Amino acid sequence: MSEVADGTGPERLASAPVGRTDRDATASVAATGGDWRRLDRRTVLVTAFVSAGVAAGAAVPTTLGLAGRLGFAAAVGWVLTGALLLIGCGAGGDYVRWRRTRYRIGAERIDLHTGLLLVKRRSLARERIRSVDLTAHPMLRLLGLVTVRIGTGEHTGGESTLELDPVRRSEGERLRRELLSRTATGTPGAHRQGELVVLDPRWIRYAPLSFVAPALGGAAAGAVMQVSDWFGAQGQVLDWIGDRFRDTSLTVMIVVLAGAAAVAGVVGAFGLWVEMWWNYRLEREPGGTLRIRRGLLTSRSVSIEERRLRGVDLVEPLGIRLFGAARVDAITTGLATDDEEQRRDHHTLLPAAPRTVADTVAADVLRETVSPTGAALTAHPVAARGRRLRRALWAALTPVLVLGVLGVLGVLLTPVLLWIALGCAAVGMPAAVLLARDAYRGLGHALSGDYLVTRSGTVRRSTAALERAGVIGWTVRQSYFQRRAGLLSVTATTAAGAGAYTAYDADAAEGLDFASEAVPGLLEPFLERTPPTA
């Protein structure tokens, strides 16, 4: 059975005639021009080393687990046998994949044939290619290899991407230049070419200010308990912790353990930041392609065609915003991937950096003298502040009311629940008010040259500058409570980035005028203008 996909729609399945070999199929296709190439044969060596690493990681707990039943010597023998089988099967399977995989770069299409029992023949039209990304983990870097991902930027269940894993680095660079060469007519105007910005090691100070740090701290605590459980020593770990805090109060123990988890989270955040952003640089290549290169152990190279760029998003999570920093994301078409996290990383043009640097990079990327993300915004009515205050107070009061009711009814330990409810109220309500007021101060919208700008959020504040020519529609929403307050939310829809950018709780008249002026003629057929009174 052979599987055929052309990259322009749903797959077509076709049965190969009995007796016809894959070599015959290759010969028939090769007549159309282009040379067939193979992946680098060292992929088998890479797979063998990776399998050996997996086997080594699993060997210790497996040996200890079997030693109690079979004896240490027998356990070691079984583990070594299993490790050799794992390495042999992995390397053998990858050898078959290498033998059965080849690709061809033609004048109009890219073809990839792979598979043994299920033969997949996939083809992408070169004119539909939007991205050519290069990635190399440490083993590939050691051997001078890269993985090439060629994508059309469409959400089609993985069929919009061809992956060549691996090829020589020089071959990967050649493919990237060749497949993106159609952008040789760069955007005219005064702009910087070459290197736009490089990593400043001082930016690492923003790493522990993100939400990654507490998440990594909790993951570290969970990992300690999980690993101790593998070795059957979880009880001993808990006893050891109890002995250390035998003469201290429960509050002190909680504070110390939370502090230890926080330290682990900070260290992990520093390490993750270094791995992701070391050697970072943003460049503009001749012909109008932005290229982001970064990574310490795993190197990454992402290319963005400027003709696909529709704007930038200045993102300020609460932690780094308090220290005057922001990151810059691209609003662009053609970077869709199956993995949401990977898609977000691919859109990031600049990691968390001082706000002045972020505005400068945004201006350079958009080929503007001043970034539209720094434009003066129209403030939203006071009624929008009231809506945020009410929502925040309800969110803070709900757990307080639940705990208070349970405490009064005596469902559980009444004093404990009441004290917890009091603590939640004392901490949650002031925090809710502060966040609501900050969210209101962050609201705004404006028109800045060729861009419309919207800003919203407090925990994650976003200032999006979207090219007005990239707006394909408007969505106007007005709930019953918004209508009573004279507010509405107007959303610009686009084929790029998040797909929609909203000015929340704007004055009803101002919001409609904003949409009408941003893209003249698009909203006008749906507006009813009240004639002026004499």
One Martini backbone bead per residue (centre of mass of N, CA, C, O) as a GRO file, in nm:
protein
  534
    1MET     BB    1   0.096   0.035   0.023
    2SER     BB    2   0.035   0.372  -0.078
    3GLU     BB    3   0.106   0.712   0.024
    4VAL     BB    4  -0.051   1.018  -0.085
    5ALA     BB    5   0.075   1.361  -0.075
    6ASP     BB    6   0.040   1.716  -0.188
    7GLY     BB    7  -0.020   1.962   0.032
    8THR     BB    8  -0.339   2.069  -0.074
    9GLY     BB    9  -0.484   1.833   0.088
   10PRO     BB   10  -0.617   1.559   0.113
   11GLU     BB   11  -0.550   1.247   0.111
   12ARG     BB   12  -0.431   0.990  -0.110
   13LEU     BB   13  -0.511   0.654  -0.183
   14ALA     BB   14  -0.290   0.399  -0.328
   15SER     BB   15  -0.245   0.111  -0.504
   16ALA     BB   16   0.007  -0.088  -0.569
   17PRO     BB   17   0.122  -0.279  -0.792
   18VAL     BB   18   0.193  -0.589  -0.835
   19GLY     BB   19   0.557  -0.605  -0.860
   20ARG     BB   20   0.612  -0.315  -0.800
   21THR     BB   21   0.871  -0.125  -0.738
   22ASP     BB   22   1.018   0.148  -0.593
   23ARG     BB   23   1.225   0.192  -0.821
   24ASP     BB   24   1.020   0.230  -1.046
   25ALA     BB   25   0.885   0.478  -0.926
   26THR     BB   26   1.135   0.655  -0.926
   27ALA     BB   27   1.194   0.647  -1.230
   28SER     BB   28   0.923   0.776  -1.323
   29VAL     BB   29   0.965   1.047  -1.165
   30ALA     BB   30   1.259   1.136  -1.256
   31ALA     BB   31   1.176   1.233  -1.548
   32THR     BB   32   1.092   1.536  -1.442
   33GLY     BB   33   1.328   1.599  -1.261
   34GLY     BB   34   1.580   1.577  -1.058
   35ASP     BB   35   1.748   1.485  -0.760
   36TRP     BB   36   1.805   1.224  -0.564
   37ARG     BB   37   1.816   1.201  -0.206
   38ARG     BB   38   1.974   1.139   0.095
   39LEU     BB   39   2.023   1.088   0.392
   40ASP     BB   40   2.222   1.070   0.649
   41ARG     BB   41   2.383   0.780   0.762
   42ARG     BB   42   2.434   0.884   1.068
   43THR     BB   43   2.152   0.827   1.189
   44VAL     BB   44   2.223   0.550   1.310
   45LEU     BB   45   2.423   0.654   1.522
   46VAL     BB   46   2.230   0.839   1.669
   47THR     BB   47   2.023   0.624   1.752
   48ALA     BB   48   2.219   0.449   1.915
   49PHE     BB   49   2.293   0.665   2.128
   50VAL     BB   50   2.007   0.726   2.226
   51SER     BB   51   1.939   0.436   2.313
   52ALA     BB   52   2.171   0.417   2.516
   53GLY     BB   53   2.067   0.644   2.701
   54VAL     BB   54   1.797   0.513   2.770
   55ALA     BB   55   1.914   0.252   2.885
   56ALA     BB   56   2.084   0.384   3.110
   57GLY     BB   57   1.845   0.525   3.258
   58ALA     BB   58   1.686   0.238   3.305
   59ALA     BB   59   1.894   0.045   3.447
   60VAL     BB   60   1.901   0.114   3.748
   61PRO     BB   61   1.603   0.070   3.840
   62THR     BB   62   1.578  -0.213   3.711
   63THR     BB   63   1.802  -0.357   3.868
   64LEU     BB   64   1.691  -0.301   4.153
   65GLY     BB   65   1.416  -0.440   4.103
   66LEU     BB   66   1.542  -0.734   4.021
   67ALA     BB   67   1.741  -0.807   4.253
   68GLY     BB   68   1.524  -0.906   4.468
   69ARG     BB   69   1.442  -1.165   4.278
   70LEU     BB   70   1.724  -1.264   4.102
   71GLY     BB   71   1.959  -1.105   4.155
   72PHE     BB   72   2.222  -0.920   4.059
   73ALA     BB   73   2.348  -1.079   3.822
   74ALA     BB   74   2.083  -1.141   3.670
   75ALA     BB   75   1.992  -0.851   3.639
   76VAL     BB   76   2.231  -0.753   3.470
   77GLY     BB   77   2.190  -0.949   3.235
   78TRP     BB   78   1.905  -0.862   3.153
   79VAL     BB   79   1.967  -0.561   3.109
   80LEU     BB   80   2.186  -0.596   2.890
   81THR     BB   81   2.010  -0.743   2.690
   82GLY     BB   82   1.794  -0.524   2.661
   83ALA     BB   83   1.984  -0.299   2.569
   84LEU     BB   84   2.086  -0.436   2.309
   85LEU     BB   85   1.807  -0.466   2.180
   86LEU     BB   86   1.734  -0.168   2.175
   87ILE     BB   87   1.972  -0.070   2.004
   88GLY     BB   88   1.936  -0.265   1.763
   89CYS     BB   89   1.645  -0.188   1.687
   90GLY     BB   90   1.688   0.112   1.648
   91ALA     BB   91   1.913   0.098   1.432
   92GLY     BB   92   1.766  -0.089   1.232
   93GLY     BB   93   1.516   0.089   1.181
   94ASP     BB   94   1.684   0.338   1.081
   95TYR     BB   95   1.812   0.198   0.840
   96VAL     BB   96   1.554   0.147   0.688
   97ARG     BB   97   1.469   0.440   0.671
   98TRP     BB   98   1.717   0.535   0.511
   99ARG     BB   99   1.682   0.342   0.265
  100ARG     BB  100   1.357   0.452   0.227
  101THR     BB  101   1.477   0.753   0.198
  102ARG     BB  102   1.384   1.033  -0.015
  103TYR     BB  103   1.471   1.338  -0.196
  104ARG     BB  104   1.332   1.626  -0.393
  105ILE     BB  105   1.431   1.927  -0.573
  106GLY     BB  106   1.235   2.099  -0.765
  107ALA     BB  107   1.103   2.355  -0.949
  108GLU     BB  108   0.793   2.306  -0.803
  109ARG     BB  109   0.875   2.054  -0.613
  110ILE     BB  110   0.857   1.845  -0.322
  111ASP     BB  111   0.993   1.521  -0.253
  112LEU     BB  112   0.883   1.236  -0.039
  113HIS     BB  113   1.018   0.911   0.031
  114THR     BB  114   0.875   0.652   0.243
  115GLY     BB  115   0.896   0.332   0.353
  116LEU     BB  116   0.786  -0.014   0.355
  117LEU     BB  117   0.491  -0.108   0.403
  118LEU     BB  118   0.425   0.208   0.422
  119VAL     BB  119   0.414   0.413   0.156
  120LYS     BB  120   0.531   0.749   0.139
  121ARG     BB  121   0.411   1.011  -0.084
  122ARG     BB  122   0.531   1.339  -0.083
  123SER     BB  123   0.407   1.678  -0.175
  124LEU     BB  124   0.531   2.014  -0.238
  125ALA     BB  125   0.475   2.327  -0.317
  126ARG     BB  126   0.694   2.584  -0.337
  127GLU     BB  127   0.482   2.827  -0.324
  128ARG     BB  128   0.379   2.716  -0.020
  129ILE     BB  129   0.626   2.791   0.123
  130ARG     BB  130   0.708   2.943   0.460
  131SER     BB  131   0.922   2.734   0.597
  132VAL     BB  132   1.278   2.690   0.716
  133ASP     BB  133   1.390   2.476   0.968
  134LEU     BB  134   1.662   2.446   1.205
  135THR     BB  135   1.773   2.149   1.392
  136ALA     BB  136   2.005   2.068   1.679
  137HIS     BB  137   2.120   1.844   1.870
  138PRO     BB  138   2.405   1.751   2.018
  139MET     BB  139   2.460   1.506   1.832
  140LEU     BB  140   2.426   1.656   1.565
  141ARG     BB  141   2.638   1.875   1.617
  142LEU     BB  142   2.883   1.682   1.643
  143LEU     BB  143   2.823   1.577   1.325
  144GLY     BB  144   2.701   1.811   1.138
  145LEU     BB  145   2.381   1.817   1.183
  146VAL     BB  146   2.031   1.842   1.064
  147THR     BB  147   1.696   1.944   1.096
  148VAL     BB  148   1.442   1.971   0.844
  149ARG     BB  149   1.166   2.205   0.822
  150ILE     BB  150   0.899   2.201   0.586
  151GLY     BB  151   0.651   2.460   0.550
  152THR     BB  152   0.306   2.601   0.497
  153GLY     BB  153   0.124   2.689   0.759
  154GLU     BB  154  -0.083   2.456   0.800
  155HIS     BB  155  -0.379   2.293   0.936
  156THR     BB  156  -0.315   1.934   0.856
  157GLY     BB  157  -0.199   1.711   1.054
  158GLY     BB  158   0.121   1.732   0.933
  159GLU     BB  159   0.089   1.766   0.601
  160SER     BB  160   0.255   2.063   0.596
  161THR     BB  161   0.519   1.879   0.659
  162LEU     BB  162   0.866   1.838   0.602
  163GLU     BB  163   1.113   1.592   0.713
  164LEU     BB  164   1.474   1.610   0.746
  165ASP     BB  165   1.622   1.322   0.922
  166PRO     BB  166   1.919   1.392   0.846
  167VAL     BB  167   2.149   1.655   0.751
  168ARG     BB  168   2.367   1.845   0.648
  169ARG     BB  169   2.432   2.162   0.721
  170SER     BB  170   2.491   2.259   0.432
  171GLU     BB  171   2.226   2.144   0.318
  172GLY     BB  172   2.033   2.304   0.496
  173GLU     BB  173   2.124   2.584   0.401
  174ARG     BB  174   2.062   2.541   0.103
  175LEU     BB  175   1.760   2.489   0.134
  176ARG     BB  176   1.684   2.754   0.268
  177ARG     BB  177   1.777   2.942   0.039
  178GLU     BB  178   1.625   2.810  -0.201
  179LEU     BB  179   1.321   2.809  -0.079
  180LEU     BB  180   1.349   3.143  -0.007
  181SER     BB  181   1.434   3.298  -0.284
  182ARG     BB  182   1.157   3.440  -0.375
  183THR     BB  183   1.229   3.700  -0.174
  184ALA     BB  184   1.429   3.893  -0.353
  185THR     BB  185   1.205   4.119  -0.304
  186GLY     BB  186   1.232   4.354  -0.108
  187THR     BB  187   1.146   4.591   0.103
  188PRO     BB  188   1.120   4.903   0.073
  189GLY     BB  189   1.342   5.117   0.231
  190ALA     BB  190   1.447   5.219   0.530
  191HIS     BB  191   1.691   4.986   0.660
  192ARG     BB  192   1.818   4.725   0.827
  193GLN     BB  193   2.080   4.512   0.786
  194GLY     BB  194   2.134   4.224   0.921
  195GLU     BB  195   2.204   4.289   1.236
  196LEU     BB  196   1.972   4.376   1.494
  197VAL     BB  197   2.019   4.156   1.736
  198VAL     BB  198   2.171   4.057   2.043
  199LEU     BB  199   2.274   3.907   2.309
  200ASP     BB  200   2.222   3.994   2.652
  201PRO     BB  201   2.321   3.856   2.945
  202ARG     BB  202   2.141   4.046   3.135
  203TRP     BB  203   1.857   3.912   3.061
  204ILE     BB  204   1.859   3.678   3.275
  205ARG     BB  205   1.705   3.835   3.509
  206TYR     BB  206   1.409   3.752   3.383
  207ALA     BB  207   1.369   3.445   3.420
  208PRO     BB  208   1.242   3.426   3.731
  209LEU     BB  209   0.973   3.617   3.652
  210SER     BB  210   0.826   3.386   3.560
  211PHE     BB  211   0.606   3.103   3.561
  212VAL     BB  212   0.833   2.885   3.545
  213ALA     BB  213   0.961   2.874   3.825
  214PRO     BB  214   0.726   2.751   3.999
  215ALA     BB  215   0.686   2.506   3.816
  216LEU     BB  216   0.973   2.388   3.857
  217GLY     BB  217   0.956   2.361   4.163
  218GLY     BB  218   0.722   2.157   4.165
  219ALA     BB  219   0.863   1.949   3.981
  220ALA     BB  220   1.101   1.890   4.172
  221ALA     BB  221   0.938   1.778   4.407
  222GLY     BB  222   0.799   1.552   4.243
  223ALA     BB  223   1.063   1.410   4.151
  224VAL     BB  224   1.165   1.322   4.427
  225MET     BB  225   0.920   1.137   4.492
  226GLN     BB  226   0.932   0.957   4.239
  227VAL     BB  227   1.220   0.846   4.264
  228SER     BB  228   1.187   0.730   4.551
  229ASP     BB  229   0.964   0.530   4.461
  230TRP     BB  230   1.136   0.358   4.266
  231PHE     BB  231   1.336   0.282   4.523
  232GLY     BB  232   1.158   0.255   4.789
  233ALA     BB  233   1.217   0.568   4.955
  234GLN     BB  234   0.981   0.757   5.044
  235GLY     BB  235   0.966   0.713   5.348
  236GLN     BB  236   1.257   0.807   5.412
  237VAL     BB  237   1.224   1.095   5.309
  238LEU     BB  238   0.998   1.178   5.503
  239ASP     BB  239   1.156   1.116   5.761
  240TRP     BB  240   1.390   1.312   5.709
  241ILE     BB  241   1.218   1.566   5.705
  242GLY     BB  242   1.095   1.528   5.987
  243ASP     BB  243   1.369   1.539   6.144
  244ARG     BB  244   1.454   1.833   6.061
  245PHE     BB  245   1.144   1.939   6.184
  246ARG     BB  246   1.082   1.851   6.483
  247ASP     BB  247   1.146   2.155   6.634
  248THR     BB  248   0.925   2.274   6.444
  249SER     BB  249   0.693   2.432   6.290
  250LEU     BB  250   0.469   2.413   6.036
  251THR     BB  251   0.522   2.692   5.916
  252VAL     BB  252   0.829   2.670   5.886
  253MET     BB  253   0.833   2.421   5.707
  254ILE     BB  254   0.675   2.542   5.471
  255VAL     BB  255   0.864   2.778   5.414
  256VAL     BB  256   1.122   2.615   5.359
  257LEU     BB  257   1.014   2.431   5.130
  258ALA     BB  258   0.925   2.663   4.948
  259GLY     BB  259   1.208   2.788   4.924
  260ALA     BB  260   1.342   2.542   4.794
  261ALA     BB  261   1.157   2.534   4.545
  262ALA     BB  262   1.225   2.821   4.450
  263VAL     BB  263   1.524   2.776   4.402
  264ALA     BB  264   1.488   2.549   4.196
  265GLY     BB  265   1.323   2.724   3.997
  266VAL     BB  266   1.539   2.939   3.941
  267VAL     BB  267   1.757   2.751   3.837
  268GLY     BB  268   1.581   2.630   3.610
  269ALA     BB  269   1.526   2.901   3.464
  270PHE     BB  270   1.815   2.962   3.394
  271GLY     BB  271   1.872   2.703   3.233
  272LEU     BB  272   1.645   2.735   3.022
  273TRP     BB  273   1.734   3.007   2.910
  274VAL     BB  274   2.013   2.924   2.812
  275GLU     BB  275   1.919   2.699   2.619
  276MET     BB  276   1.726   2.885   2.439
  277TRP     BB  277   1.912   3.186   2.414
  278TRP     BB  278   2.174   3.114   2.337
  279ASN     BB  279   2.310   3.278   2.065
  280TYR     BB  280   2.134   3.507   2.003
  281ARG     BB  281   1.984   3.621   1.683
  282LEU     BB  282   1.881   3.896   1.469
  283GLU     BB  283   1.811   3.886   1.115
  284ARG     BB  284   1.854   4.046   0.793
  285GLU     BB  285   1.813   3.929   0.486
  286PRO     BB  286   1.847   3.922   0.175
  287GLY     BB  287   1.507   3.978   0.051
  288GLY     BB  288   1.329   3.954   0.327
  289THR     BB  289   1.454   3.785   0.592
  290LEU     BB  290   1.394   3.657   0.902
  291ARG     BB  291   1.643   3.550   1.152
  292ILE     BB  292   1.646   3.302   1.412
  293ARG     BB  293   1.908   3.239   1.653
  294ARG     BB  294   1.942   2.956   1.888
  295GLY     BB  295   2.112   2.791   2.139
  296LEU     BB  296   2.312   2.564   2.310
  297LEU     BB  297   2.252   2.257   2.258
  298THR     BB  298   1.997   2.335   2.089
  299SER     BB  299   1.971   2.433   1.775
  300ARG     BB  300   1.805   2.722   1.618
  301SER     BB  301   1.621   2.798   1.302
  302VAL     BB  302   1.424   3.084   1.204
  303SER     BB  303   1.208   3.176   0.932
  304ILE     BB  304   1.081   3.504   0.813
  305GLU     BB  305   0.873   3.647   0.604
  306GLU     BB  306   0.798   3.976   0.549
  307ARG     BB  307   0.543   3.937   0.363
  308ARG     BB  308   0.402   3.780   0.626
  309LEU     BB  309   0.403   4.030   0.790
  310ARG     BB  310   0.150   4.199   1.026
  311GLY     BB  311   0.325   4.233   1.293
  312VAL     BB  312   0.326   4.302   1.652
  313ASP     BB  313   0.384   4.164   1.994
  314LEU     BB  314   0.378   4.309   2.309
  315VAL     BB  315   0.491   4.123   2.585
  316GLU     BB  316   0.376   4.152   2.950
  317PRO     BB  317   0.438   4.003   3.201
  318LEU     BB  318   0.412   4.085   3.522
  319GLY     BB  319   0.702   4.037   3.621
  320ILE     BB  320   0.862   4.192   3.388
  321ARG     BB  321   0.698   4.460   3.399
  322LEU     BB  322   0.797   4.554   3.684
  323PHE     BB  323   1.104   4.567   3.527
  324GLY     BB  324   1.079   4.688   3.228
  325ALA     BB  325   0.976   4.447   3.035
  326ALA     BB  326   0.985   4.265   2.710
  327ARG     BB  327   0.840   4.095   2.440
  328VAL     BB  328   0.863   3.975   2.091
  329ASP     BB  329   0.610   3.909   1.855
  330ALA     BB  330   0.490   3.765   1.572
  331ILE     BB  331   0.264   3.869   1.310
  332THR     BB  332   0.202   3.577   1.117
  333THR     BB  333   0.220   3.384   0.847
  334GLY     BB  334   0.331   3.041   0.817
  335LEU     BB  335   0.369   2.909   1.149
  336ALA     BB  336   0.226   2.649   1.164
  337THR     BB  337   0.166   2.398   1.417
  338ASP     BB  338   0.091   2.122   1.621
  339ASP     BB  339   0.246   2.283   1.844
  340GLU     BB  340   0.184   2.532   2.058
  341GLU     BB  341   0.461   2.581   2.185
  342GLN     BB  342   0.619   2.591   1.919
  343ARG     BB  343   0.465   2.828   1.794
  344ARG     BB  344   0.544   3.038   2.009
  345ASP     BB  345   0.853   3.019   1.965
  346HIS     BB  346   0.846   3.096   1.657
  347HIS     BB  347   0.726   3.398   1.718
  348THR     BB  348   0.980   3.481   1.868
  349LEU     BB  349   1.204   3.761   1.840
  350LEU     BB  350   1.219   3.845   2.159
  351PRO     BB  351   1.316   3.834   2.452
  352ALA     BB  352   1.336   3.935   2.749
  353ALA     BB  353   1.354   4.296   2.760
  354PRO     BB  354   1.393   4.598   2.752
  355ARG     BB  355   1.162   4.816   2.640
  356THR     BB  356   1.346   4.979   2.450
  357VAL     BB  357   1.444   4.733   2.291
  358ALA     BB  358   1.168   4.630   2.197
  359ASP     BB  359   1.089   4.886   2.035
  360THR     BB  360   1.331   4.883   1.842
  361VAL     BB  361   1.281   4.601   1.720
  362ALA     BB  362   0.996   4.655   1.617
  363ALA     BB  363   1.078   4.881   1.422
  364ASP     BB  364   1.281   4.718   1.252
  365VAL     BB  365   1.088   4.493   1.159
  366LEU     BB  366   0.872   4.718   1.035
  367ARG     BB  367   1.023   4.964   0.910
  368GLU     BB  368   1.037   5.183   1.143
  369THR     BB  369   1.115   5.459   1.336
  370VAL     BB  370   0.853   5.394   1.510
  371SER     BB  371   0.683   5.218   1.725
  372PRO     BB  372   0.343   5.144   1.752
  373THR     BB  373   0.358   5.034   2.057
  374GLY     BB  374   0.417   5.356   2.154
  375ALA     BB  375   0.151   5.467   2.123
  376ALA     BB  376  -0.104   5.664   2.189
  377LEU     BB  377  -0.386   5.584   2.377
  378THR     BB  378  -0.716   5.521   2.408
  379ALA     BB  379  -0.914   5.551   2.656
  380HIS     BB  380  -1.137   5.399   2.864
  381PRO     BB  381  -1.400   5.391   3.029
  382VAL     BB  382  -1.498   5.372   3.360
  383ALA     BB  383  -1.688   5.127   3.319
  384ALA     BB  384  -1.454   4.924   3.270
  385ARG     BB  385  -1.354   4.924   3.562
  386GLY     BB  386  -1.609   4.812   3.698
  387ARG     BB  387  -1.607   4.537   3.558
  388ARG     BB  388  -1.330   4.446   3.677
  389LEU     BB  389  -1.395   4.470   3.976
  390ARG     BB  390  -1.632   4.272   3.988
  391ARG     BB  391  -1.485   4.022   3.883
  392ALA     BB  392  -1.254   4.015   4.092
  393LEU     BB  393  -1.431   3.998   4.350
  394TRP     BB  394  -1.574   3.738   4.279
  395ALA     BB  395  -1.316   3.564   4.257
  396ALA     BB  396  -1.230   3.622   4.562
  397LEU     BB  397  -1.511   3.548   4.717
  398THR     BB  398  -1.586   3.259   4.652
  399PRO     BB  399  -1.388   3.095   4.842
  400VAL     BB  400  -1.475   3.242   5.099
  401LEU     BB  401  -1.773   3.154   5.102
  402VAL     BB  402  -1.730   2.851   5.098
  403LEU     BB  403  -1.560   2.830   5.359
  404GLY     BB  404  -1.761   2.974   5.546
  405VAL     BB  405  -1.998   2.779   5.514
  406LEU     BB  406  -1.849   2.523   5.606
  407GLY     BB  407  -1.774   2.636   5.885
  408VAL     BB  408  -2.060   2.699   5.994
  409LEU     BB  409  -2.171   2.399   5.942
  410GLY     BB  410  -1.941   2.187   6.029
  411VAL     BB  411  -1.806   1.988   5.819
  412LEU     BB  412  -1.541   2.073   5.940
  413LEU     BB  413  -1.291   2.244   6.068
  414THR     BB  414  -1.397   2.537   6.162
  415PRO     BB  415  -1.152   2.721   6.239
  416VAL     BB  416  -0.979   2.662   5.992
  417LEU     BB  417  -1.174   2.763   5.770
  418LEU     BB  418  -1.207   3.051   5.878
  419TRP     BB  419  -0.908   3.129   5.863
  420ILE     BB  420  -0.876   3.079   5.562
  421ALA     BB  421  -1.094   3.279   5.471
  422LEU     BB  422  -0.960   3.526   5.596
  423GLY     BB  423  -0.695   3.507   5.438
  424CYS     BB  424  -0.819   3.525   5.154
  425ALA     BB  425  -0.945   3.804   5.199
  426ALA     BB  426  -0.686   3.965   5.283
  427VAL     BB  427  -0.538   3.892   5.005
  428GLY     BB  428  -0.741   3.878   4.757
  429MET     BB  429  -0.887   4.156   4.749
  430PRO     BB  430  -0.650   4.352   4.707
  431ALA     BB  431  -0.540   4.203   4.458
  432ALA     BB  432  -0.794   4.236   4.284
  433VAL     BB  433  -0.798   4.543   4.277
  434LEU     BB  434  -0.518   4.589   4.156
  435LEU     BB  435  -0.560   4.422   3.895
  436ALA     BB  436  -0.809   4.574   3.790
  437ARG     BB  437  -0.676   4.853   3.767
  438ASP     BB  438  -0.449   4.760   3.580
  439ALA     BB  439  -0.629   4.658   3.351
  440TYR     BB  440  -0.753   4.935   3.291
  441ARG     BB  441  -0.488   5.090   3.228
  442GLY     BB  442  -0.423   4.888   2.978
  443LEU     BB  443  -0.636   5.000   2.816
  444GLY     BB  444  -0.641   5.027   2.447
  445HIS     BB  445  -0.644   5.240   2.143
  446ALA     BB  446  -0.513   5.276   1.797
  447LEU     BB  447  -0.370   5.481   1.534
  448SER     BB  448  -0.052   5.396   1.348
  449GLY     BB  449  -0.062   5.449   1.057
  450ASP     BB  450  -0.059   5.116   0.931
  451TYR     BB  451  -0.168   5.073   1.233
  452LEU     BB  452  -0.327   4.883   1.476
  453VAL     BB  453  -0.392   4.927   1.832
  454THR     BB  454  -0.388   4.692   2.109
  455ARG     BB  455  -0.474   4.678   2.470
  456SER     BB  456  -0.431   4.413   2.724
  457GLY     BB  457  -0.406   4.321   3.043
  458THR     BB  458  -0.204   4.191   3.335
  459VAL     BB  459  -0.067   3.916   3.359
  460ARG     BB  460  -0.096   3.952   3.026
  461ARG     BB  461   0.031   4.190   2.841
  462SER     BB  462  -0.098   4.324   2.523
  463THR     BB  463   0.065   4.481   2.232
  464ALA     BB  464  -0.093   4.520   1.925
  465ALA     BB  465   0.043   4.551   1.589
  466LEU     BB  466  -0.170   4.583   1.310
  467GLU     BB  467  -0.210   4.561   0.994
  468ARG     BB  468  -0.460   4.699   0.816
  469ALA     BB  469  -0.433   4.512   0.556
  470GLY     BB  470  -0.479   4.238   0.746
  471VAL     BB  471  -0.777   4.295   0.763
  472ILE     BB  472  -1.085   4.080   0.714
  473GLY     BB  473  -1.249   4.168   0.983
  474TRP     BB  474  -1.539   4.221   1.203
  475THR     BB  475  -1.619   4.204   1.562
  476VAL     BB  476  -1.920   4.278   1.740
  477ARG     BB  477  -1.965   4.315   2.096
  478GLN     BB  478  -2.280   4.322   2.310
  479SER     BB  479  -2.390   4.313   2.601
  480TYR     BB  480  -2.616   4.395   2.830
  481PHE     BB  481  -2.412   4.543   3.020
  482GLN     BB  482  -2.270   4.704   2.800
  483ARG     BB  483  -2.518   4.858   2.697
  484ARG     BB  484  -2.573   5.007   2.968
  485ALA     BB  485  -2.261   5.133   2.962
  486GLY     BB  486  -2.163   5.200   2.659
  487LEU     BB  487  -2.033   4.930   2.546
  488LEU     BB  488  -1.767   4.754   2.354
  489SER     BB  489  -1.637   4.488   2.143
  490VAL     BB  490  -1.362   4.497   1.908
  491THR     BB  491  -1.267   4.273   1.633
  492ALA     BB  492  -0.980   4.184   1.461
  493THR     BB  493  -0.949   3.994   1.177
  494THR     BB  494  -0.700   3.739   1.086
  495ALA     BB  495  -0.445   3.527   0.931
  496ALA     BB  496  -0.271   3.609   1.175
  497GLY     BB  497  -0.158   3.474   1.439
  498ALA     BB  498  -0.433   3.465   1.654
  499GLY     BB  499  -0.675   3.601   1.449
  500ALA     BB  500  -0.734   3.809   1.703
  501TYR     BB  501  -0.804   4.163   1.792
  502THR     BB  502  -0.898   4.338   2.096
  503ALA     BB  503  -1.123   4.597   2.203
  504TYR     BB  504  -1.210   4.635   2.523
  505ASP     BB  505  -1.449   4.824   2.645
  506ALA     BB  506  -1.545   5.040   2.455
  507ASP     BB  507  -1.670   5.295   2.333
  508ALA     BB  508  -1.916   5.270   2.116
  509ALA     BB  509  -1.838   5.501   1.922
  510GLU     BB  510  -1.527   5.469   1.920
  511GLY     BB  511  -1.513   5.173   1.826
  512LEU     BB  512  -1.650   5.216   1.548
  513ASP     BB  513  -1.458   5.435   1.445
  514PHE     BB  514  -1.202   5.269   1.462
  515ALA     BB  515  -1.289   5.049   1.256
  516SER     BB  516  -1.365   5.239   1.019
  517GLU     BB  517  -1.078   5.383   0.997
  518ALA     BB  518  -0.884   5.142   0.967
  519VAL     BB  519  -1.106   5.011   0.743
  520PRO     BB  520  -1.231   5.137   0.489
  521GLY     BB  521  -1.560   4.991   0.412
  522LEU     BB  522  -1.597   4.728   0.592
  523LEU     BB  523  -1.823   4.846   0.813
  524GLU     BB  524  -2.028   5.048   0.684
  525PRO     BB  525  -2.273   4.856   0.589
  526PHE     BB  526  -2.340   4.807   0.925
  527LEU     BB  527  -2.400   5.108   0.970
  528GLU     BB  528  -2.586   5.347   1.177
  529ARG     BB  529  -2.636   5.674   1.121
  530THR     BB  530  -2.696   5.957   1.303
  531PRO     BB  531  -2.837   6.229   1.238
  532PRO     BB  532  -2.802   6.543   1.276
  533THR     BB  533  -2.919   6.793   1.460
  534ALA     BB  534  -3.052   7.118   1.422
   0.00000   0.00000   0.00000
